[in-house]
Amino acid sequence: MAIPLVVGIDGSEASLQAVDWAADEAVRHNVPLHLVHAFAPGHEVPDLIAAASERAGKSAPTVRLSSEVLQEDAASALLSKGRNAFALVLGSRGLGDLAGLLLGSVSLAVAARADCPVVVVRGGAEYRNARFGSVVVGVEDGQGSGTAVQFAFREAHVRRCRLVAVHAWSAAYGTLSEPPPSAYALETHRRPPKQVLDDALSGPSERYRNTSVSRRVVEGPARQALLEAASGADLLVVGARRRRGHLGLQLGLVNHAVLHHAPCPVVVVPQI
């Protein structure tokens, strides 16, 4: 039996938008859709599952749909479901979050700790409804983005759209009065940034030969390069390394920036 795409719902408009996005995604990948409403005692939203299920059925009539209600902390419940999920899909802001927050507390907690890819559905209707025909993936040096690149190729393949691979780098500092260069900046002298990008794409591009790929090597901050690329994308994919000796992922400043500010849905893919 295929593992499901799991979407967390809490009654907020953001979570209902996540249901719509997840229903379309489940159909694209031919996987079941499972709706989860988790609540602390005294905080259940009446008939929420029924309303969300009806909405998903109207959005994607052919989707295989199931649902459950759990009396449990929402983040803990979703993390548990994520151990056997195609991906977890969440709204960008929850029902109980403060109006000024850019990203809900549950979404951030799940993105930082899940074992499977986590999609935070952001942006206006034009971004949520796949109107741009482009998937963007951030590529970093080393092992951190390998699984993310594979995920992004698969998304571009099933959507029959273009993949934009972005690798941002910074030049080493030139004078002793400036801060010493990072290990990554030193590495760019031995391994050109274009080579980093080509190496990351070589394996998946062989598997997905019919996927059109655009390569972008940008000298400058990664968060700025990714946010600019995402302005014309249906989906932004980033990788996350495992934290050594600790549970969860190493999201880092770049992932935090895109989760809070990207104009389109964002996927955080854990490194395998």
Buried (B, 14 or more C-beta within 10 A) or exposed (E): EEBBBBBBBBBBEBBBBBBBBBBBBBBBEEBBBBBBBBBEEEEBBEEBBEBBBEBBBEBBEEBBBEBEBBEBBBBBBBBBBBEEBBBBBBBBBBBBBEEEBEBBBBBBBBBBBBBBBBBBBBBEEEBBEBEBBBBBBBBBBEEBBBBBBBBBBBBBBBBEBBBBBBBBBBEBEEEEEEEEBEEBBEBBEEEEBEBBBBEBBEEBBEEBEEBEBEBBBBEEBBBEBBBBBBBBBBBBBBBBBBEEEEEBBBBBEBBBBBBBBBBBBBBBBBBE
